Amino acid sequence: MQESVTHDRAAQSEETVVAALRAALGADIVALPAEFAGRKHADWSRTPSADPIALIRPRTTEQVATALKICFEHRRAVVTQGGLTGLAGGACMLGGEVALSMERMSGIESIDPVSATMTVLAGTPLQTVQEAADDAGFMFPLDLGARGSCTIGGNLATNAGGNRVIRYGMMREQVLDLEAVLPDGSVIGGLRKMIKNNTGYDLRNLLIGSEGTLAVITRAVLRLRHKPRAVSTAWCGLPNYEAVTTLLRQAQERLPAGVSAFEVMWPGYYDFVLQRLPELRAPLEGRHAYYVLLESSGADPESQAAAFEAFLGDMLETEVIADAALATSEADAAAFWAIRDAPGEYPRLIPGRVSFDVSFSITDVGNAADRCEERLRAHWPNATILIYGHLGDGNLHIVVQEPDWPPTTAPEVQKVVYGVTGEMGGSVSAEHGIGVKKLGVLALSRSPAELAAMRAVKAALDPRNILNPGKLLPP
């Protein structure tokens, strides 16, 4: 009887908050389950997702504020959703929440060529921002494989990384200011365009990477960068990990334009994608212990090409590099990048995979990869193990799969890789956040004092715990 009464009260509470939302915002903004039946609510992480009790699709910050104020008053949980390209389950529904989709809050509001900034709505796709920056004579450096679907708000909420972090930094470094709505409906942020702003706590950086648990980001002022006029790209084969780190250090010191990408691939990954994707061609003959995709972007095409080629020659002569292929056209460079971007084919090539996005100090990456592979092989000798990463920022991707293994195997695989990550002082999440998938291992990378401080911030800004509850912070 008590269980039935509790269920009835919960149902009444859901009906009450949905009715209040519809009355305040209208049926055009607040849709009922029957009206959005069949809509996808899960992200790319393959985490199961419940259906929301209502779907809010606001067009303005004021509508976001009204929705949150009502949900705050009714103590109803809200999950903000962008492009649903996340890999940690951070945008998935646990049950009983309202979904707040930012899809209608999309568009570029202004471009300031003098300040080199762009002001955009949070639901704007990353690719739209990239193309608008290009049309204005600039570039927006953040780049991800999901560029056509992921949104700026989601990139901010997860502090997205990508291929150019080594030169331009994470998403955090691409933003000057934010507008956001707190759980009680208060709007914060001034959309300022200056780099220097030492006026107390940096709320912008507090919200970036908070995975929708502290506020709903509605607008952002993005930093634009000058477009490189020359891009030099090479595919290198190297004999050992010491050579890989030597190449990175030498490239950063000696290339006039610096390093814009430094992607490292272990042989298992390289062989796997070339065997499974016949459209890819091997840039080099023979096999190597490591493969590096090296890119340098600068302003002077003539001098850069000469300096880049001379640098590769020196690295070959000193046997840091065993062999190298220099891209002589955009098509060559695209062919090199196609090998590195092959993970986009994983759903077809390697179903049932267990994937990791971890990071270590650059010095430790090689050792960490070796430990992980050795321990994984001890348990699953026939497993497919793919290792690659953005070495310039210590980010290592590990993908493990064995045909026909039971679903119960995944936690055991995770125990191995996260065990190595914890014992070597690495991070259990380099790029994709914590969401729900990594709640159980966050303590491997965060101390009890740090977790307590994070919980204190959450309690201060969201005292009723309505924003994305059950994500990011372990109970």
N, C-alpha and C positions, 0 to 999 in steps of 0.2 A: 504494500500500500504506500509506504513512504517513498519508494523508488518511483511509483507512478505519479505521486504528487510532485516530486522534484522535477520529473520530466515535463509535467503539465506547466509548471511555473517557468521552466526554461523556454518552452514553446511560446508561452504568453509573452515572455521577455523579448524573444525574437520578433514576434509580431508587432510588439509595441515600438521597438526601435526602427524597424523597417517602415512602419506607418509614419513615424515622425520624420524619417528621412524623405519619404515620398511627399509628405505634406510641405516640407521646407524647400525641397529641390525639384520636385516634379518627376513624373514618370519618364521623361526624356533623359534625366540624369541618373535616376535610381531604377534599375531593372530587377524584376522578380525572377526566381529560378525558372519558372515556366517560360519566361521571355528570353532567357539566354541559354536555354537547354542545348547541350551539345558543345558548348564553348569549352576550350581548353583552359585549365587552371594550373597545370603542373609545368615546371621548368624542365630544362634538359637533363637534370640530374637523375631522372628515372625514380625520383622519390614520389610515392603515392600522394595524391592530393584530394581532399574532400571538396565538395561543391560549396560555394559561399551561400549565405542566407540572402544576400542581395549583392548586386554589382553596381558600384557607383562609377560613373564615367564623367568627371567634371570637365568643364571648359575653362574655368578661371580659378585663381587662388582663393577668391572669396568663397566659391563653392566648396573647395577643399576644406577651408576653415569651418564652414557651416556643418559639413559632414562630420568632421572630427569633433566639433563641440557637442553634437548630438550623441555621437558614440561614446564620448567621454562621460557625458551625463548619465547614460544608460549602462556604462561599464561594458560596452560591447567591443570585442577585439576587431582590429582592422589590419588587413594585410595589403600593403601597397605592391602593385605589379607593374612592371615595365614591359620589356620585350620577351620575358620568360626564357632567357637564354642562360640563366645561372646554372651552376653545376654543384651547388651545395644544398638545394632544397629550400633556400631562403624565402622564396616567393610562393611556396606551396601552402595549402590550407590544411590545418590540423582538425578542423571541424567547428562549426558555429560562428565563423568569422564573417565579416563584411569584406568583400574585395574592393579595393580602390584602384582602378585602372587609370593610368596616365595617358592612354592612347590619344585622347582628344586634346590634351595639352601639348601639342606638337607644333613647332615652328620656330624660325629664327626671327627675333624681334629687331635686332639691330647689329650692324657691324661698324666698328669704329677703327678706321685704318690708321689714325694717328696714335691711338692707344694700343693698337693691335689687339683688339678684344672683340668678342662676339657674345651677345646676350641671347640666350635661348630658353625655351620652355623645356621642362624636364622630360617630357615624352618624346622629344625629337630623336629620331634614329641617329646613331653615330655616323653612318654613311652620309646622311643629309648634311651634317655639320662639316664633314670632310670636303664634300663637293662644294658647299657654299664658301668655305675658306679658300679652296682652290680657285673658284671663280673670282674671288676678291684679291687674288694675287698672294695669298698666304697658304699655310698648311696648318691643319690641326693634327698633332703628331700621334695621338693615341690611335692604335689600330689593332683590331681583333678580327678573328675569323668570322664572328657573328655580327660584323659591322652593319649589315643590312637590316638586322632585326633588333639588336640591343639598343637601349636608349641611354641618353645622357644621364638621366636620373638613376638608372640602374648602374651605369658605370661609376657614378659618384657613390652610390650606396655600398658598392663592393670594392671601391678603390681599385678599379681595373688596371691591369698592367699591359701585357702585350709585347710585341717584338722590339719596340724602340725605347724601352725603359732605360737601357744602358746610357742613352744620350739625353732623353727628355724627362725621365722620371715617370712615376706612376700617375694615375689620374689626379691625385692630390696636387701634383705640380702643375696641372693644366688649368687650375681654377683660381680666380681672384676673389670671388664672393658668391654667396648663395642666398636665395630666398627660400624659406621653409616654413611649414606650419607645425606648431607643437601640438601634442595630444589634446590640449584643452581648446584648440582653435586659435591660439595666439600666433601672429605672423612675425617672423624675425628675418633679419637680413636686409642690407641696404643696396645691394647690387652695385657695389663700389668697384671702380676700375683700376685702382692703384695697387702696386705691388707692396709698397711699404704701408703698413697699418698696424702700429703697435698700440692698440687701445684696449688692452685687457685680454681676457680669455678669447681664444680664437674659436668661436662657435662653428665657423666653416669647417675647420679641420676636425672638430669633434663629431660633426655629422657625417663627414666623408668616411666611409668604411663601417658605418654603424648599422648597415643592412636593414634600414627601415624600422629600427627599434626605438629611435629617439624622436624622429620628426619625419614629415613628408616633404621632400625637396620638390619645389615647384619651378624654380628658375635658377639659372647659373650664368655668371660672367666668365667666359672661357678665355684663356690666353691663346693667341695665335702666334705662329712662328713664321719666319721668312722661309720661303720655299727654297730648297737646295737646287742649284742649277746644274749640279753634277753628282751622279751616283755611281760609285765604283763597287763592283761585286765580284767576289771570288769564292770558289769551292775548293777547300783544302783537305788533304789527307794528312794525318799526323800520326807519329809512332807511339806516343804515350801521353799520359795526362799532364806531365810536367811540360811537355811541348805545347799543349793546349794553353796552359796558363801563361807560358812565356810569350806565345803569339798574342794573347790578349794584352798583356802588359806592354809589349813592344809596339803593338798597333796603337794603343792609347797614347803612348809617349811620342811616337815618330810620325804618324800620319797627320799631315797638316789639318785635315778636316775632322780628325778624330774618328771614333767608331760609332756608327748608328745602329748596327746590329751585329751580334756575335752569337750565332746559334750552333750548339754542339749536339751531335748525334752519335750515339754508340752504334757499333756494327749490327747489333740485333735489330734495331729500328730501321737502319738503312737497308739491310737485306730484305726485311719483311715488306716494306712499302714498294721497293723496286720489283720484288717478285709478284706481289698482288696487284699492282697497278701498271699494266703494260704500257700505258701512255707516258710513264716516266722513263727518262733515259739516264744512265749512269754518267756523271760528269767526268769520272776518272776511271782508268783501267786499274785492275788489281784491287786488293783489299787493304784496309788500313785500320788501325786500332781506334781512331776517332776521325770524325768528319766535322768540319767547321764551315759554316756559311758566314763569310765576313763581308760587311758592307760599310762603306764610308761615304758620307754625303757632305758636299761642300758647295762653294760659290764660284769656283774658277775651274771650268771643265778641262782646260788645257793643262794647267799645272797639276791639277788633282790626278788626272789619268797617269801622267808621268811619274808622280810621286808614289802612287799606289802600285804601279807596275814595278818600280824600283824596289819598293819595300818587299813585295812578294819575292823578287829575285834574291834579295839579301836573306830572307827567311829560308829559301830553298838552298842557298849556298851554305848557310850555317846549319842545315839539316834540322831546323826547327819544324819545317814543313817537308814531308816526303814527296808530295806531288800537289799540283794546284792547277785549276782551270779558271781562266779569267773571262768574265762575261764581256763580250765585245758588242753586245746589242741588248736592247730591252728584252728581246725574246729569250736570250741566253739567261739573263737574270731571272726572268719569270720561270724558266725551266728549273733553275736552282731552287727558287722559292717554292715551286710546286712540290718538291720532295719534302721540304720542311712543313708545308701546310697539309700534308696527307692525313693528319689526324681528323680532318673533316670527314673522311671516309670511314672512320671507325665503326659507326653504327652498322654499316654493311660488311666491313671486313672482319671485325672482331667482336661479335655480340657476346654478352655475358662477361665483358671485361671488368676488372677492378682498376680504377684509375686514381692516381695520386698527383697532387700539386703541392710539393713541399719545397723548402728552401734551406740553404746552409751558407756558411761563409764560403767564398769562392775557393779558398784553400782546401776546404773539406768536401767539396762536391764529388770529386773523383773517388775518394775513400768511401763516402756515403753510398754512392752508386754501387761500388764493389761489394760493400757489406750487404746491401739490400739484395742484390742478385745472388750472392753466395747463400744467404739464409733462405731465400725463396726457393732456390734450386734444391736445397737440402730437404724441403718439404714436398715440392712439386717439380721433380726433375724434368718433366716433359712440357712444362708450361712455356707459353710464349711470353717473353719479357721484353718490353720495348722501353728504352731509356733515351731521353733527349731533353734539351732545356735551353734556357736563356742564360748562358754562363755569366755574362756580364753583371747580372743581378743575383746570381746564386740560385736561380729557380730551376728545379729539377722536376721533370714529368716522368712518372713510372706507370706503365700499363701492364697488367698481368692477366693472363687468361689461359685456362686449360680446358680443352674440349670435354663436355659432359660432366664437369664438376658440379656438385649440388650447391644450391643457394647458400647453405650453411658455411661454405668455404670462404666466402668474402670476408667475414669478420676475422678469420684466421690469417688471411693475407694482410688485412689492415693491421693486425697486431704486429706482424713482422716489420712492415715498413714504418709504421708510426713508432714502433719500439726503437728502431735505429734513429729515427728523427729525434726522439726525446733524449736518447743517451748521448747524441752528438750536439745537443743544444740548437737544433734547427727549428724551423717553423712548420707546423702541420698544415698551414695554408699560406701559400705564397701570393695567389692571385684571386681566388674564387670565394673567399670568405668562409664562415663557419656554418651558417644556416642551421639545418638540423643534422646534416650528415656527419659533422665533425664535433658535435657537442661533447661527445664522450672522450675526445682526445685533446680538447683545448688546454686542459691542465698540464699537458706535456710541454707546452710552449709558454704558458702564463703562470706566474707564481700565485699563491693564495692571496697575497697582498694586492697584486694587480687585479685579480678577479673581484676582490672586495671593492676596490676603487671603481671598477666598471659597474658593479651592481649599485653602488652609491650614486653614480651619474644617472643610471637608468631610473632609479627610484626618485631622484630629484626632478627629472624632466617628464617622466611618465609614471606618476605615483599610483595610477590605477592599472598599469600594465596592459594598456589596450593596443599598443603598437607592436605588431608582429610577435606576440608572446610565444615562448617556447623556442625561439631562435637565438642564435649567437651566444647567449649566456646560459651555462648549465644551471639547473635548479640548485 
